[in-house]
Each structure stands twice: as structure tokens, then as C-alpha cells.
Amino acid sequence: MLLVLAASILFVCFLTGGNPEAFLIDDNRMQWYPVMERAYGELGNTGRICCYDLYQMKGMSIAQQGYYGIMNPFMLLSYIASSLLPGQIPMISFYIGLLVIAGNLVCYLLCRRLGCGQGAAFLMTAAYSTLGCFWAFCYWYYIFNNYLMIPLLVYVFIRCKKGVPLYCACGIVLAMSIYMGNVQYTFYQYVVFGILCMTMMLLRERKYFKALFTNAAVGVCLSLPILLLALQASDNFQKYRDFFENPIFLNSLLIHSVIPQGILHRRDMGFSFMDASVMYRRDNMVLYMGIVALWLFAAMLLAVSRCIRRAGKCGNPEELWRACKTGYERASSWPQEQKIAAALVAALLFFLSVMSGGLAAMVLHALPVVRNFRHLFKAVFVVAPLAIMIFAWAVGRQGRGRIQSLTMVLTATFVCIGCFNARDVVWGVDRLYGPQIEKGFAGEKQDAVRMIEEASMDCKNYRTASFFRFPWINDEVFNISENLSRNFPTAISVFSLAGYENAVSDQRMEAFDAIYTDKEFYTRFANADTTKNLLQNLTQEPEKVSRQLIENGVRYLLLDKSSLEDNQRAQAFMDAKLYRDLRPEIVAALQELPGIRVTGVKEFNAHYDLVEIDGVNSLCTDSEGRLVPLTDLNMETVTFEARAGGEYTLSFIYDRHLQAFLTEKDGTKHPLSIERLENDNILISTQGGCGTVTLTYHDPICTMGFIWEAVTSLFFVVFLVRLCGGDVLPIREE
């Protein structure tokens, strides 16, 4: 165990090359991290973790979707550890390293349970560490939830064969999974557990019928608050139809599972079978599984050929039926470990079918909510761990001899290839998504704050909006301090118009759909739009644009002024003639808007010009339209000073969980009513009192969720200590 622990730490350090922000790229850096870091950072100031973000999208929930991780106990642990440890390790980087190390320890224990000796179990764990899928998509932190939870779920399933643990232990694991921040993978893990139980029932292990339902009930009950939050957000995913995109076909998996792409890339070479690609990655290192895939395909071919031969020997249907019945009776008498191995095979075949767009994918797509999951290839993050387990079980059954020795030599060879592949793919992802990132995240925040101060921007009382010149891929997209895009504004306390959120409702988008085109990719995924769309809206709907700029308090527009030569990624997609510089036309159109006046155009940085406009409302105005300064800002709370009998309009989207109260000078607090205006802004009246008005967010389901999460985490830790502790000591003694 100590060797596995040490090797896992060294392997993660090898992949990162000592760079603590190696995994802090793309979505990890631009979507999740700014919100997570801010939410956990304010825990010490406010005494609670924020469930809402007022800085973006005129206010947006960060608890419903789950993937912001604010209810993830492992993420909170990672934040605390990253704050205490030297080296400025970002929370998400620590989280990924933690799950890889924990996943390897569980994988080792699981392989020992499946019959592997110490050396074989260590090699199986090493093979697990080099699976290409996890490292090719390391910019999605939550895929590593599978790295730990799939082996852990199977390990608990194997260990808990009787008594109370049989009926609740897997449910606790499943409940913990959804708190870790991804509904899609939690659902897949429920499916894995269901297939395991149903296979055992088919093989006459009838106690698993009760175990299936009791564990599912425990999992649902312990995670009920976040499930309710997820269901609230699920309606907003109906507009997406990405489920059948990016399938991985078995022939491509077989070929690319053994290719030493890392070595080939060092020689400026590469290989892609039949020009296959996964999420536009033509190197296909996502598919690397080494000897595991080869062995599994060989075993599948052998099983199919045996079935065909047996069917051929049966001359008529009655003989075939008797042969099947005999085979079933034989399988029903297998030892329980062999039955579990058969259940793992069933789960593997199911998710292989999902991954390739087969019958299982058709079944899942018929289910509500599930049909809105994105991308078939994501099932590979379930397939890969299952494949390792089955391979470990097969190795454990071989016993000592030439076959096992040859298997170990081949496994070690492919592990070495996998190490180079994993290192190359982590470097490749960094080159793809992080070439403009020269400073650490803290340095980027300092640069952004400096640029805002030099431009004399009042970002505490007005909003900013960013516009790209080139759609789809921009170099500046990956340097978030350049244009205040994605979720970066939250990190520096800047109110922005949109937010990187794909589960936002159409109603919320309508509040600014003339400024940011509501159907545009960048509106939902990059907190920005294109200059082309802005000019089109200014030309076609000037009055609507003017009204929305005023009502939303958008005083600052960042316009991309970079050339095609400055955007290396854009060159691969765009024709320079189609994307000319539209800044002069946009400024001229803004000048013509009713009630709007352009007060200045100046350089924000080397890539963007800042256009400042006058005539827009501040985020908080009194009944006469005058600016009322916002104070004591944090993610889900703002305050302002109010006079007696005043009415104040705030440019935040109405939400039924928003609350307001008045604190008088003597400390007395009074609740205030919040009125919803026609434009979805809110109106607060102070009635007879004066003092400090506080607008905040409180969802009782979130509060309940944190309490239930604490209980679930306690159960989770207790079961882990009992289960793993029972295995560690005997393994050491052997």
C-alpha cells in the first residue's frame, strides 16, 4: 500500500512536470475554479458556502447543477489543503491528485480481492494510472470522480456480501458520488450497480433483489437535496441534443488502445485509424488502454466463437435449449467471486454499447433527463475502470506459470508506453488550451485588477460585456484576464452580463438577448458574443439594445481588436475577409442609440478596446434614477444605504429565493418585500424605516443539502475505514 501511495504521488508529479497549475486549464480554469475558489474563500467571512453568484448572469445558481462542487466534501478538503500547503497548488489540481491517489489505493485493494498477488495488483494499478481517457480530458475535473468511485463501488459491492452493509454500503457510495458534482456520472454509477445486482439475481443470488432497492433508496435519501436541485435545473437542458455526438466505435478503440502516440509525437509522427476523432482530438490518445483492450477483445472473440461452435453442435432447437439450460445451471453454481466477474462483464458490455451508440444508448436516450446528457464518448470513463477490473480478475485466475509471466511482462511494457502517452497528452492539452497563460491564476487576477484600475472602471456599480472578433476559437479565450470572459469576473468581484453556464433558462437569457444573442455558443459558454452579432443587433433592433443596456447597467463594452495573425487558432477556422474589424461601425451605431452616449474609447489592453457609454442605470438606483452605491459585496449578498420610504430598483434577475431585510441604526432588522418588475429586475421598498438594506439568497434545500452531505460524508468515512482497514493489514502480512 505504501508503495502504491508513493508511486501514485510520483506519477502525478511526473505528469505535471512540477507545475502546480498543469491541470488548471480550459474549463477547470475558466468555468469551475473562479466560482469554487470564491465560494470557499467566503466561507470564512460569511460562515456559509455561497449557493448563488450575483456577479454573473444577473444572478445565477451555483448549487443546482452540482458541477461547481460547492457541496463536494473532497473539494472542500482540497481547498483547505491547498490553502495550508506550500507551493500554491490550486484547489482543482489538488483535487485531481487526491482522487488519482485514492483511486489507485482502492484499485490495488480491489485487484487483491479479485485474486491478484501483490506484484500483479501493483501492475494492474499502474495500468489503471496510464489509461489515456482520464489524462486526455483532465480539463474536466469531474471525470476523475469515476477514477475513484467506479473501483470503490465495485470494491464495496464485493466486500459487503451479507448483513447490514449489503443493504446500505453501496447506497452511501452512490450518495457521495452526486455530491462530488456530476449527475451524468452518478447516474452511470447507479446503472453499474443495477447491472451488478441484476446479474447476481439472474445467477440465483436472490438477496441482491432486496439489496438493489435498499441501496438505491439509501443513495436517493442521502442525496435528496442535491437531487431536487438538479431536477430544478434539468428542464433547462432540454434545448441540447448532443447525446449521440462523438461515439467511440470498437474498431477504433481496439487500434488506438495500443499505439505509443507519446513516442510518435516526439518524432513529429502520429497515427489515427480511419481518420477517427473524439471531440476533435485526432491523436486519439483518449483511447489508450494498453494490453487491457487487447485481452478483452480476444476474450470476447473466444467467447463468441465458443457459443457459435456449441450452437453448431446442437442440431435442433431442443438440444440448443438443453445446452443453454445446462450452461445456466453451471453458471448458477459458480463461486460468488466468479458471478461478480460475470456481472462486471455485463456492465462493461452495456457501456461499450452506450459508448458506440448501440442499443444501450438508444434505451438511455428514451429516458427523460438522461436524453439530455452530452456526448456518447463520455461512457469511456466508466468502461476503462471496468475493463481493468475484469483484466485483474482474469490475471488472478491464471496462477503462477508462463502465461502469467508473459502477461505481466506485456502489461509492464504497455504501462511504460502509457506513461509516455499520459505525459504527452497532459503536455498536449496544455499546449492546446494554455499557450497564453504565462502567469499563475493569482497573477492573472492581479493583471485584470490593474487594467480595470488604470481604465478607471466602476465595476462595483455597473456591468461589463465582452465581444470577440473571431467566433469559435480565440487565443484570448484562454487568457481570461484579457477580456473578463467566462466566469473569471467572479474571481475579481466584477459584475458581468452573462456567465459560463449551459443550464441557464431561456427566460433569464431574454433579459439581455439583444446584447448577447441568446442562441449564440459564446453567450452560454464564454460570457461573450461576437462583434458581428452585436453590430447586427444594433442595426436591426436599436431600441431593444438601448433598453437592455440601460436596464442591465452595461456601461463598459470590451471590443476585440486583434488581427487574424494574432489568433493562431482562428486561422484554422476562419477567412479573414469574412471577419473585418467592426469597431468603428459599432461605436457609430452606439452613438445613434436613444438615451445612450459614448463617452470614450480607449485601449484596455493589447487585444481589446474599452468603450464606455453613459445613460445606463447603475445596478442599484433610487426612485429618481440616481446611483445608489452597492457595498459589502460578496457572491450572494449586496448591501446599500436606504432612506425611509424609499424605492430602489436593482438590476438583478428576480428569484423566489432572494431575500431582503433592513437593518436600522440600533441593530433592529426588518424583512422587506421584493417585487418583480416587468423586465425581471427587482424593486425593494423600505417603507417607514431607514438604514442598511441587505439583498441575499437563501434556498432551504441548499441548507438541507449541506447538513445531509455532512451526514453522508460521516457514513462514507466510517464504511471506508472499516472496509479498507480490514484489507490493508492482511495484505501487509503476506
N, C-alpha and C positions, 0 to 999 in steps of 0.2 A: 504493500500500500504506500509506504513512504517513497519507494522508487517511482511508482506511478505519479504520486504527487509532485516529486521533484522533476520528473521528465515532462510532465504537463506544463509546469511553470516555465521550464527552459524552452519548450516548444513554442509557447505563446510569445516569449521574448524573442525567439528566433524569427518568428513570422513578422513581428513588428519592427525588428531591427533596432530595438531600444527607443523607438518613437512612441511616446505615450498617447499620441493622438492618431495613431495609424488607423484605428477603427472609427475615428470621429470624422467621417466623410459623408457626403451626399445626404441622404435622409437622416442619418444619425445626427449629423451636424446641423442641418438646416431646418428639419422639421421637429424632431423629438427633443433634442438636447436643450435648446434655448428655453423651452417651456418647462421641461423637467427640472433643469437647474434652478430656474427662478422659483418654481413652486416649492421645491425642497428647501431652497435658501430662505424663503419667507416663513417656513415652519417655525424657525427660532424667533422670528419677530412677532408673528401673529398667534402662535400656539396651535395653528392648524394648517393642514396642507390645502392649498387652493384647488377648488374644483372648477373654476371659471377663469377666463382670461379676458379682461376688459380692453386690453391693448389691441386686440385683433378682431376683425370681422364685426366691429361694433359690439363685441362681447360674444365669446363662444365657449361652449362647454369643453373641458379637457378631461372629463371623467367618463362620459357616456361611451366613447369609442374604445377606451381601455388602452390603446397603444401608446398613450402618453405616460403610462406606467406610474401614475401617482398613487395607485393602490398596490403597487408591486413591492412586497417586502424585500425582495432581493435587490431591487433598485434603490430603495431607501438605505439598505445596508451598504450598497456600493457608494452612495453619496457620502455617507458618514465615513467610510474607509478612505475614499478619495480626498476628503477634507482633512483627514488626520495624517495620511501617509505623505512622505516627501516625494518630490518628482512631478507634482502637478498632473497626476493621472486623471483624465476626465472620468466622470461617473459611468458613462456608457462603455468606455474601454475597460474599466474595472469590471463592469457587469459581464461583458463578454468573456473576459478572462476567468471570472469566477464560475460561470456556467460551464465553460470548457473543462476546467479543473474538476468541478463537481461531477460533470457528466462522465469524465474519464474514470473517476473513482467508482462511480456506480456501474459503469460498463465493465470494469475489471471484476467487481464483485459478481455481476451478472454472469460473466463468462465463466467464473469459477463455479457458480451454481449450475451452469449448463454443461459442466463436466471437463472444462479445460484445466490443465495444470498451470502452475504459476507462470512458467515461461510462455506457454501458449496464450494464456489470458492477457499477459502483457503485450504480446504481439497483436492480438485482436484489438486491444485498446489503442495501440499505435496505429493500426489500420483505420480505426474509427476516427482518430485525430486527423488523418490526412484526406478524409473524404472531401472532394472538391466542392460539393454544393454549398457547404457552410461558408467556406472562405471566399468563394466567388460572389456571394451575396452578403458579405459581412457588414455592408452598409445598412442592412435591416437588422437591427439588434435582436428583434424578437424571434428570428428564425432559430437562434440559439436556445430558445425555450425548448424546442424539440430535442436539441442536443442533450439536454438533461432529462426532460420529462418523459420522453419515449422509453429510454432504458429504465428509468426509475419506475414507470408504470408497470412495465413487464417484470422488473425485479420484485416489486411489491406483490404482483399477481402470483409469482412463483413462490414467494416466501409465505404468503398468507393463505394457507390451504385449509384452515379449519378455525373454528371458534369465532369470536367477535371480529378479529382483524379481517377475516374472509369477507365479511359483510359491510365493512366500512372503510378499510385502509385505502383501497383504490379510489374510493369516492373523495377522500381527503386530498389525494394527489390531484385528482381532476379539478377539485375546487381551487386548489392552489394555482393550477395552470391558468385559469381565466384571470386571476388577479395579476398574473405575470404579463398580461397585456396584449393578447391576440385571440379574438373569438374564433377565427378560422381554424387555428391550430388546436385550440381547446376542443372544438367540435371534432376534428380529426382524431384527437386522442380518445374522445368518447367512442368514436367508431371503432378504433383499435380495441378498446376494452370490450365493446359489444361483440366484436368478431371473436375475440378470445373466449368470452363466456359462451357464445352460441356454439362454437366448435366443441367446447368441452361438453355442452349439453348433448350435442349430437353423438358424442362418444360416450354417452351414458354416465356423465358426471352431473347428475341432476341437481346437486346442491348449488350449481352455478346459475340456475334459473332464479333462485332467490337472491344470490349474490349480485346478479346483474341489476336487479331492480333496487335493492337496498343501497348499493354503491352509487347508482345513478341518483337516487333520492338524496343521499348524503352530499354528493357533489353539487346538486342543484340547490339544496337548502343552505349549505355553507357559502355558496357564491350567489345567492339570490339577489342581493342588492345590485351587484355589477351586471348581472344578467338582465335585470329590469332596466338599468341604464342603457345597456347595449341594445335592447329591444326598442327603446325610445329612439335611438339613432338609426336603427335598421331601415326604417321607412325611407330615409334619405339616400339609401344606396340603390334604390330601385332604378335609377336612371342609368346605372352602369351595366354593361353587357360584356364584361371581359372574361367571364369564367372559362370559355372554351379557347381562349387565346394561349399561345405558346405551349402546345403539348410537347412532350418528350416521347418519341417513338422508341420502341425496344431495340431496333437495329442500330439507331444512333447511340443509345445507351451502351450497348454491347461494345461497339467500336471505340467510343471515346472513353470508356471506363478504364482503359489500359494505356492510353497514349501519354508519353512523357513530354507533355506540352511545355513544362517548365524548362527542360533541357533544350528542346527545339527552339524556344523563343530566344534563348541565349545566343543561338546561332542564326537569329533572324529567320527562323523557319516556323512552320505551323501546319496543322492538319485539321480539316473539318470534313467529315464524311457527308457526301451528298449535299454540301453547302448548307448543312443544318445549322440552326442558331437557336439560342434560348435567350429571350429578352435582349436581342441584338448583340449577343456575345458569340462571335463566330469561332472563338478559340475552343469553346465547349469544355473548358476545364471544370465547369459545373458538374459534369457527368462522371468525373474520375472516381472510380470505386475500386480500382486495382483488381486483385485476384478474386475479390468477393463476387463481383458481377460475373466473371468468367465461370466460377464454380457454380453459381446459382443457375446460369443458363445451361450449363452442362447437366446439372441435376434435373432441370425442367425437361430437357430433351430426353434424358434417360427415362424419366417417369412417363412421358407421353409415349415413347416407343414401347415401354413395357405394357402400358394399357392397350396399345394397338395390337401387340402380339397376343395378349390374353384374350382380347375380343376376337381375334382371328381364330384362336383355338376353340372358341365356343361356336359350335356350328349352328345353333339356333337360339332364339330369344330366351328359352327356358334355361339353357346352360349358362348364358350370359348373366341371367338373373341370379342363378345359384352361385356363380363366381363372385358377383358383386356382394351377395349376401355373406359369403364366406369371408371375403375381404373386410367387410364391415364388422363381422364378429371378431375377426383377428384384431382390427384396429381398436375395438371397444375394450379389448383385454390388454392393450399396451399399458406400460407404466405411465404414471401421471406426467412425468417429465417429457415423455415422447408425445403424449397428447398435446401438451403445451407447445411443443415444437411444431406439431401439425397446425395448431391454431395460429402460430406465428406465420407459417407458410400461407394460410388462408388470408391473413391480414395483408401480407406482402402482395399476394396476387390481386387483392381488391385495390390496393393503392397503385399498383402498376397499371391497372385498368383505368383508374382515375387519371393518372399522370399522362397516359397516352390518348385520352379522350374516348375510352371504350365504354362498355355497358355500365360500369360503376359510375362513370362521370355522368352518363345520361340519367341514372337514378338520382344522384345528388342534385343535378340541375332541376329536377322536378320538385324539389323541396323548397318551401318558402324560406326567405332569408338566405339560405345556403346558395341559392341560384345566383346571388349577387356577390359571391366570393370572386376574387380576381385571380386569374391565371391558373391553368391546369398544372403547369410545371411545379408549382409550389408543393405538390404532393411528394416531390422527391425528397423533401426534408423529413418525411415520415418513412419513405421507402428505404432510405440509406441506413438509418439505425436498425430497422427490422432485418435488413439484409445481413448486417454484421452479426446480429444475434443468431440467425439461422446458421450462418457460416461457423460461428463459435460452437454451436451445438453439434454440427457435423464433425468438426475437428475433435471435439471432446469424445465422440463415439469411436474415433479411429483407433485409439490405443497407441502404444508405442510401437514403432516399426518404420519401414522405409517410406510408406505412404505419408505418415505424419511428418517425418523428417523433410521429405520433399515439399510438403505443404508449407511447413514452417520456413524453409528456405525461400520459396516463391513469395510467401507473404512478406518476409523481411525485404525482399528485393522490391516488391511493389510499394512497401512502406517508404523505402528510400526515395523512389520515384515520386511518391505522393508528397514527401516533404518538400522537394524542389518545386513540384506543381503548386502546392499551397503557398509557398514563399513567393513564387512568381505571380500567382493570381492576386495576392494581397498587394504586391507592388503594382500590378496592372490596374487594380481598382483605384489605387491612389493616383496613378498617372491619369486615369480616365476621369476621375471626379475631383481631384485636388491639386492640379498644377498651379492654380493661382493662390493657393493657401501657403503663404510664406511664414506667417506668424501663427502662434497658437491662438486658441479661441479667445483667451483673455486679451491678447494683443489686438485681435480684430475688434473687440468691443471698445478698447481704448481709441483705436483709429476712428471708429464710427462716431464716438462721442466727440472727439476732437474736430472732425469735419462738421458736425452739427453745430458746435460752438462757434467755429470760425465763420459759418454761414449765418449766425445769429438767428437760428430757427427756434421758434417757440413750440417744441414738440410735446409740451405738457398740456397745452390747451387747444391744439389743432392737430390734424392728421396729415400724413404723407401718403403719396401714391407713386409707384414706380412703373415705368413703361420701357420695355425693351424695343430695340430697333429690329432685331432679327428674332423671329419666332423659333420655337422648339429648343435648340441648344445654344447657349451663350456662354462664353468664358466667364462673364461677370456673374452668372448664376451661381458659380461655385466659389465666389468670393463674396460672402454675404454682407460684408461691411461696405461694399461698393454702392449698393443700391437699396439697402434696407428692405430686402425681399425675404420671402419665405417667413419663418417665424422668428427671425433674428430681432425684429423690433422689440419683442417682449424682453429679450435679454438686456436691453439698454433703456427700457422704460419709454419707448416711443409709441405713440398711438398711430397705427397704420390702418389702412382702409379694409384690406382683405386679410386672409390668413391661409396658410398651407393646411387645408382641411377638405378632404374629399367626401365627408359625410354631412356637409352643411345643407340646410334645407333651401329649397328654391325661394321660399318666402323671404329668407334672410338675404339671399342674393339680389332680390328685387329692390332692395334698399339702395343699391349702387350699381345696378345693371347697365346704366348709361355711361358710367365712368369706366368700370371694368365689365367688359362684355360677359354676360353670365354663362354662356356656353363655351367660352374660351378655356383651353387647357390651363393656361398660366393663371387665370383668375382663381382657380381652386387649388392649384398645386405650387404656385410660386409667388403669391401675394403680388401680382403684377399683371400687366396686359401688354399688348404691343402698341407702338406709336401709330401703326396703320389703323388699328381698331379705334384708337382714341380720336384720330382725325376723322374717321368715318362717322363716329357718333356725334362729334362736334358739328359736322356738316349736315347730318340727317336729322338729329334731334337736339338742336342747340338749347331749347328751353328746358328740356328734361335734364341735360347735362348740367346746366346752370343751377337748376333747382337742387339736384343731388349734391353738387359741390357745396352749395350753401348749407343744406340740411346736415350733411355729413362732416362739416368742418374741415374740408380738404383744402388746406392753404398752400401746400407745397407739392409740386409735381417734379419728379426726377425723370428727365428725358435722356435716353441713351443716345450718345453722340459718337460712339465707336464706329470704326470702319470695318468692312468685311475682313480686311487683313488683320485686324486686331482680334477677331473672333475665329480662331482656328477651327473650332467645332462647326460653326455656322457655314464655313466654306464647303463642307461635305454635303450640306443640305440645300443651300440657297444659291440663287443667282443674284449677283449684286445689282443688276438692272431693275429687279423687281422690288428692291428694298432700299430706296433712296432716302436721304436724310429729310425727315418731315418736320424738324423742329421749327423752322420759320413759319410754315403753314399752320402748325398747331398754335404757336404763340399768336399769330394773326387771328385765328379763329377764336381763341380765348378772349381776345380784346373785343370781339363782337358780341360776346355773351351778355344778355341782360343782367344787370346787377353785379357784374364781375369786372374787375380791373386788374390788369397785370402790373405789378409794382416793380418788378425787376427780374432779370435773367442773369444768372452768374454761374461760374464754374463750381460744382460741388466737389468733383474730383476729376481725374484724367479721363473717366469714361462717361460721366453724367453731368448734365447741366441742371441747375435748380431753378425752376420757375415759381416765383412767389406771386400769389394772387390775393386781392383784397375784396372785401364784400361778403365773405363767407362767415357763418356763425362760428363762435367758439364752441367747444364741446359742452360748455355749460353757460347758458345765458339767462338773464332775468326777463321779466315781462316786457321790458323796454328794449330788449335785444342787445344789452350790454354784456361784455365779457365778465364772467364770474370765475376767478381762478380756482382750479382744482388743486387740492392739497392732500398730503398723506397718501400718496398714490401707492397701490400695490396691485397685484394681478386681479383681485376680485373685490377691491374696496377703493372708493374715492370719497373725499370729503370736500365741502365748501362752506363758507360762511354765509348765513342767510339772515335776512331781516324778518321782522314779524309780518305775517300776512303776505309774504312774497310768493310768486310763482316762478318756477325755474324749469327750463327745458334742457334736457340732457340728450346729447346725440349718441345714445346707446340703444340697441335694439331691446324692445320690451321682452321680458322673460318672466314667467309666472313665479320663478324662484328668486327674483330680485326683491330686496327688502330695503326700506329706508327708515331712518329714525333721526330725531332731532335731540341733540344734547345741549341743554341750556347751560348758562354760566355757572349755575350752582350744582351741575352734575346730573340734574334730572333728565331722564330720557323718555321720549315720547315716540311711538311708532307713527309713521307718516304713510299716507296712501300714495300709490304710484298709478298714474293714469296713462293709458296707452293712446298715443296720438295717431292720426290717420297715416302718417309716414313711418309708423312703428317706432318713432322716438318716444321718450317718456317725459311726463310732466309731474313735478313734485311741488305740492303746495305746503307751506309751513304753517298755515292757518294763523293762530294767535301768538305763537312763540317765536323766539329768535335764538340764534346760536349756531352750532356746527351741525350740518346735515351730513349724514353718512349713508352712502349707497353701497350696498354689499350684496352678496349672493349666498343663499343658503338652501341647499337641497337636502331634505331629511334622509333621502335614500343614500346620498354620499356619506352622511354621518353614520348611518347604519352600516354602510359598506366598510368603513374603517374599523368599526367595532367587530364586525363579523370576520374581517380579514385578520384581525389580531387573534381571534379565537381559532380560526383555521390555521394560522401560522403556528400557534402553540401545539395544536394536534399534529401538524405536519412534522415539527421538530421532534416531538415525543416519539412518533412512529419511526422516524428515520433513525433516531438514536437506538431504539430497541431492535429494529430490523438489521441495520448495518452493524451495530455493535455485536450482534450475535454471530456475524460472519468474519469480522476482522480478526478477532483473537484466534479462532481455529486456523485461519489461513496462515497466520504468522507462525503457528506452531509446526506446520507441515514442513 
